[in-house]
Amino acid sequence: DEGISGFKKRDSRLLLEWLTYHRSLGVTHVHVYKHIYDDPTSERVLEYFQEEGFITVHDWRPKVSEDITRQTYQRAKYLAMTDCYLRSRGAADFLTVGDLDELLFTGAAPLSRVLQWCHHHFTVTQHAKFAFSLSSKTVLPFLSEAQEKARSSMLFELMATAERACKAPFNCGKYHQGRQKYFLRLLEPDLPLLIPWTHCVTRDYDYSDKVHLQIDEKVAHVRHYSGQWFKEGLPPSEVIQAPLPAPHLEAMRGFESKALMLEVYGTAKVQPV
């Protein structure tokens, strides 16, 4: 699985920016299930954040798993999700699962404000609602030939246009039909023990309806950089400018390790696009 419609998952910029952005947003810890990163620069990105205590890296490569992660659906992602859930249960307030082509988006507000809203509704429903759904918005991930060659630019700054309204297949409904993700409350010991699914707590939608609450997409959603449906382009009237908030871009541009910035971008100071 080498590329995502215009940029490559193995691009070390993607990894550095994804981790820096979510740290800036207010995420406190990330479990990384490493399946494809073997290039030296990406390894140094992981090592840096691991030394900082921001991430825990789990070796998910086929040669370590006796080929289980190669032969199982999407590199044994459900096993990875369950592993992360069990490690975090009782230790973290909330958990969400995401891919490298997805960013949590809360606008100008910090993540903590959104999670406070989730905790309020968790409390007033007496723990009946403990999963909080996030809609998915498609950001067009296509780069021009010049942009692809511009190693000194941030990928998530270059990709700043989105569909004006929901058009993408599997992006306009609930749970799987909307490519939704969710925040899952974990801290309290009386919460049900689950084997979590990607788009809601279980494939049993009747049960999920009982325990999920939808977050207003204007408050928070997932930016999904996967627009393979739009390779032929969209009319200008159906596209909007959707840059990330300036404070997060500045946090990414001002990453503290200049040596790592130099290795990833070819320059220690990335200029705005």
Secondary structure, 3 states (H helix, E strand, C coil): CCEECCEECCCHHHHHHHHHHHHHHCCCCEEEEECCCCCHHHHHHHHHHHHCCCEEEEECCCCCCCCHHHHCHHHHHHHHHHHHHHHHCCCCCEECCCCCCEEEECCCCCHHHHHHHHHHHHHHCCCCCCEEEEEEEEECCCCCHHHHHCCCCCHHHHCCEEECCCCCCCCCCCHHHHCCEEEEECCCCCCCCCCCCCCCCCCCHHHHHHHEEECCCCCCEEEECCCHHHCCCCCHHHEEECCCCHHHHHHHHCCCCHHHHHHHHCCCCCCCC
